Amino acid sequence: MFYIKNVTKEDVEAYWKLRLEALRTNPTTFGASYEDSLQTPMSDVLQRIKDEPDNYMLMAFTEKDKAAGMIGFRRELGIKFKHKGIIWGVYVAPEYRGIGIAQGLLKEVINRGKELEGLKKINLCAVTTNQAAINLYKKLGFEIYGTEKNALQYEGREYDEALMAYFYE
């Protein structure tokens, strides 16, 4: 079993440890790199932690308070963009995969989005080689609306990203 909560300043060490693990073990899945992120001062990480209805990070914890997964959400800014939100940084530690954590985190973001006045859709990107993630997103109602060719480049190889969106009715 697991529970989901907003990341707070008190969770910063658990969050950052899990984030670095995600970047180190899955370098082709995220836009940020492990190498660059290692240089980030903890004061900068603390500043990134928001606990607002339209800008937050969630973490899933086991019953024994072990960080197991995470997801970020932020709403776009500006009159012409505030109808959109973005999901970023989805990750579940390997030992906790297959028990519904990613699905739980995604459903939580989708449900919270229903409460945000004027939010019409949530966008995300998934590397096309990560078919398990793409399948999960589709299962939850996300649609592929395009592909960004060569979106990421890592160790001399290029990776495409599926551009996906969840539309509120």
C-alpha positions in Angstrom: 0.0 0.0 0.0 1.0 3.6 -0.5 -0.3 7.1 0.2 0.1 10.3 -1.8 0.9 13.8 -0.5 2.1 17.2 -1.6 5.8 17.6 -1.4 6.6 20.2 1.3 9.9 21.8 2.3 10.2 19.0 5.0 10.2 16.4 2.2 13.0 18.1 0.2 15.7 15.5 0.9 13.4 12.5 0.1 12.2 14.3 -3.1 15.7 15.2 -4.3 17.1 11.7 -3.6 14.3 10.2 -5.6 14.6 12.8 -8.4 18.4 12.1 -8.7 17.7 8.4 -8.8 15.2 8.9 -11.6 17.7 10.9 -13.6 20.6 8.6 -13.0 18.7 5.3 -13.7 16.6 6.6 -16.6 18.7 9.1 -18.4 16.8 8.9 -21.7 13.4 9.5 -20.1 13.8 13.0 -18.7 14.7 16.3 -20.1 16.9 17.2 -17.1 20.2 15.3 -16.7 21.7 13.7 -13.7 25.0 15.3 -14.3 23.6 18.8 -14.4 21.2 18.2 -11.5 24.0 17.1 -9.2 25.3 20.7 -9.4 22.0 22.1 -8.1 22.3 23.7 -4.7 19.7 22.5 -2.1 18.6 26.1 -1.8 17.6 26.0 -5.4 15.7 22.8 -4.9 13.9 24.3 -1.9 12.8 27.2 -4.1 11.3 24.9 -6.6 9.0 23.3 -4.1 5.6 24.9 -4.4 2.4 23.8 -2.6 -0.2 25.7 -4.6 -3.3 24.4 -6.3 -1.9 25.1 -9.8 1.8 24.4 -9.1 2.9 21.4 -7.0 4.7 18.1 -6.7 3.3 15.0 -5.3 5.1 12.0 -3.9 3.9 8.5 -3.1 5.2 7.0 0.1 5.0 3.4 1.3 3.3 2.7 4.6 6.8 2.8 6.1 7.3 6.3 4.7 9.7 5.3 2.0 9.6 7.6 -1.1 8.3 5.4 -3.9 7.1 7.8 -6.7 6.6 11.4 -7.8 4.9 13.6 -10.3 5.0 17.4 -10.9 2.2 19.7 -12.2 2.1 23.3 -13.1 -0.4 25.5 -14.8 0.8 27.7 -17.7 0.9 31.4 -17.0 -0.6 34.2 -19.0 -4.1 35.0 -20.4 -3.5 32.9 -23.5 -2.0 29.8 -21.8 -3.7 29.4 -18.4 -6.2 26.9 -19.9 -3.3 24.4 -20.0 -1.3 22.5 -17.4 1.8 20.4 -17.7 2.7 17.1 -16.0 6.4 16.6 -15.6 8.9 14.3 -13.8 6.8 11.2 -13.4 8.8 8.4 -11.8 8.2 5.3 -9.7 11.2 3.5 -8.1 11.7 0.1 -9.7 10.9 -1.9 -6.6 7.4 -0.3 -6.4 6.4 -0.6 -10.0 3.3 -2.5 -11.0 1.2 -1.7 -7.8 -0.6 1.3 -9.2 1.6 4.2 -7.9 2.0 5.9 -11.3 -1.7 5.5 -12.0 -2.6 6.9 -8.5 -0.3 9.9 -9.0 -1.8 10.7 -12.4 -5.4 10.3 -11.3 -4.7 12.7 -8.4 -3.4 15.3 -10.8 -6.3 14.8 -13.2 -8.8 15.1 -10.3 -7.2 18.2 -8.9 -7.3 19.7 -12.4 -11.1 19.4 -12.4 -11.1 21.9 -9.5 -9.0 24.5 -11.3 -11.3 27.0 -12.9 -10.7 27.3 -16.6 -8.3 24.4 -17.0 -9.1 22.7 -20.2 -6.3 20.3 -20.7 -3.1 18.8 -19.3 -0.1 18.2 -21.5 2.8 15.8 -21.1 5.6 14.3 -23.1 6.8 10.8 -23.1 9.9 9.3 -24.8 8.5 7.0 -27.5 10.7 4.2 -26.3 8.9 4.2 -23.0 5.8 2.3 -24.3 4.7 1.3 -20.7 4.3 5.0 -19.8 2.5 5.8 -23.1 0.1 2.9 -22.6 -0.7 4.1 -19.0 -1.3 7.6 -20.2 -3.6 6.4 -22.9 -5.5 4.2 -20.4 -6.2 7.3 -18.3 -7.5 9.3 -21.3 -4.4 11.1 -22.7 -4.3 11.3 -26.4 -1.2 11.6 -28.7 -1.5 14.7 -30.7 2.0 14.7 -32.2 5.6 13.6 -32.1 8.6 15.8 -31.5 11.5 14.2 -33.5 14.9 14.3 -31.8 13.4 15.9 -28.7 16.3 14.6 -26.5 19.8 13.8 -27.3 21.9 11.6 -25.0 25.3 9.9 -25.5 25.1 10.4 -29.3 21.6 9.0 -29.7 18.4 11.0 -30.4 15.0 10.2 -28.9 11.6 11.2 -30.1 8.8 12.3 -27.7 5.1 11.6 -28.0 3.2 14.8 -27.2 0.1 13.9 -25.3 -2.9 15.7 -23.8 -5.7 15.0 -21.4 -8.8 17.1 -22.3 -11.5 18.1 -19.7 -15.0 18.2 -21.1 
